[in-house]
C-alpha cells in the first residue's frame, strides 16, 4: 500500500499548490487524491479520515462547479472573508461535530485515535467547505489540521502522508498570505 500512499501524496501536492494559486484545475487532482486516500486511511484504521475522503470527493465536485462559476473573465477566482458571527458559528459547529463524531468512533469502532482523528476530520470538513466557498479562513483551519495530522500520521506509520502534511502546512501558510494579497487587490480594484 506504500506506493498507493506515495501516488496520493504526489497528487495532494499538486492539488494544494493549485489551490494556493486559486486555479480551478486543483479539483481534478483533488478528486484523484481523495479517491486513493480512502484506501490508505481505511487500511491504517483511521476510519474518520477514510470516510472524510468520501465527503471530500463530493465537496471537490461542488467546489469545482462553484469556482468555475465565480471565475472572472481574466480567470481570477475571487476570495472573501467571514463575518465575526459566521466565524463563531463555524467554530462552534466544527467543535460540536468533531466531539460527537470522535465519541462515536471511540465507542463503536476500533479506531486508532478516535478523538484526534475526528478533530482532524471535523476541521477538515469545515476547511474544505470554506475553501469551496472561497473564504480565506479555510487556510487557518488547514493550518490547524496540518499541525495535528503530522503527528497522528507519523504515529500510525504513514510517513509519506506525515511529510505531505508538513508540506501542506507550508503551502497553507503560503495560501493564507496569497489569498490575503488577492483580497487586498480586489478591494483596491473595487474602490
Residue pairs with C-beta under 8 A, 6 or more apart in sequence:
1 39
1 40
1 43
2 160
4 36
4 39
4 40
5 36
5 40
5 158
5 160
5 161
6 160
7 36
8 33
8 36
8 37
8 40
8 161
9 160
9 161
9 163
9 164
11 29
11 30
11 32
11 33
11 36
12 29
12 33
12 37
12 164
12 168
13 164
13 167
13 171
14 26
14 29
15 26
15 29
15 30
15 33
16 26
16 167
16 168
16 171
16 172
16 175
17 26
17 171
18 25
18 26
18 29
19 26
19 30
19 131
19 171
19 175
20 171
20 174
20 175
20 178
21 178
22 76
22 77
22 79
22 178
22 179
22 182
23 77
24 64
24 67
24 68
24 71
24 77
27 60
27 61
27 63
27 64
27 67
28 64
30 56
30 60
31 57
31 60
31 61
34 53
34 56
34 57
34 60
35 53
35 57
37 49
37 50
37 53
37 161
38 50
38 53
38 54
39 50
40 158
40 161
41 47
41 49
41 50
41 52
41 53
42 50
44 112
44 156
44 157
44 158
45 110
45 111
45 112
45 156
46 111
46 112
46 113
46 117
46 152
46 156
47 105
47 109
47 111
47 117
48 101
48 102
48 105
48 111
48 114
48 117
48 118
48 120
48 121
49 117
49 120
49 121
51 121
52 121
52 124
52 125
55 125
55 128
56 124
56 128
59 128
59 129
59 132
60 128
62 132
63 128
63 131
63 132
66 132
66 133
66 134
67 77
67 132
67 134
70 77
70 78
70 134
71 77
72 78
76 182
77 134
78 134
78 182
78 186
79 134
79 135
79 136
79 179
79 182
79 183
79 186
80 134
80 135
80 136
80 183
81 135
81 136
81 137
81 183
82 90
82 130
82 135
82 137
87 137
90 126
90 130
90 137
93 126
94 122
94 123
94 125
94 126
94 141
95 122
97 122
97 125
98 118
98 119
98 121
98 122
98 123
99 115
99 118
101 118
101 121
101 122
102 114
102 115
102 116
102 117
102 118
102 119
102 122
103 114
103 115
105 111
105 114
105 115
105 117
105 118
106 114
106 115
111 117
112 156
113 152
113 155
113 156
116 148
116 152
117 152
119 148
120 145
120 148
120 149
120 152
123 141
123 144
123 145
123 148
124 141
124 142
124 145
126 141
127 138
127 141
127 142
127 145
128 138
130 137
130 138
130 141
131 138
131 142
136 176
136 179
136 180
136 183
139 172
139 173
139 175
139 176
139 179
140 176
142 168
142 172
142 175
143 169
143 172
143 173
143 176
145 165
146 165
146 166
146 168
146 169
146 172
147 169
149 161
149 162
149 165
149 168
150 162
150 165
150 166
150 169
151 162
153 159
153 161
153 162
153 165
154 162
